[in-house]
Amino acid sequence: MTSDRFDRFLPLAGALAGLLFFVGLLLNRSDPSSETGPAETFTYWHDNRGRHQIVGLLLAPLIAFLLVFFGTGLRRRLERDSGGSGHGSVAFGGTLLGAAAFAIVGMLEGAMTNAAHEGHQETVYTLNQLHSYDWLGWNSAFAAVLLATGLGARRNAMLPAWLAWASIVIGASLLTPLGFFGFILVPVWLILVGLWLARSASAQPEGIDSRLEAADALP
């Protein structure tokens, strides 16, 4: 029973990560860009310290935590009936890279809010420059996850065809100049795939139990 509940939680972790991702995007929608001047950048992080402490010290670590569980469940589903393909390993590696990117973003936001609170303008500006390019880690990570999942799902039919193709298209877009638009769709993808796999997993134990009962009945 405990194992069944844990297995069902793995895909749901992706849906939860997607919801938190949405919240984080909303809270970070007005972040200063790399072209914003030092004084304006410092003022922003100083005035919005509380909001970004929530993002940096709570949301980002939670998303990183949940992505590890989701990646584990994704790898298991991709490896099923796949003929030994490496799609699951690539997807799992991508979720680990994505989790690391979220953890780094959390550290950057925590450091910037603290530096702004202490009045260190140049430190805030330097950290904001790094923060402005955090999308490089996210895009490469989720491109690997979505492409591997979409291609693997085409092989073992773990997702409906439309969702598998959408995964491939969004994943490929993350490696192009259109990556910003693909990135906005990543939270939606996490929610949809997480809920679909959780729904599939909830129907699985009954079939397994019936097969075990039939095996026990054999002489």
Secondary structure as UniProt FT lines:
FT   HELIX           2..27
FT   TURN            28..30
FT   TURN            34..35
FT   HELIX           38..47
FT   HELIX           49..54
FT   HELIX           55..59
FT   HELIX           60..79
FT   TURN            80..81
FT   HELIX           87..118
FT   HELIX           121..132
FT   TURN            133..134
FT   HELIX           135..156
FT   HELIX           161..173
FT   TURN            174..175
FT   TURN            177..178
FT   HELIX           179..217
//
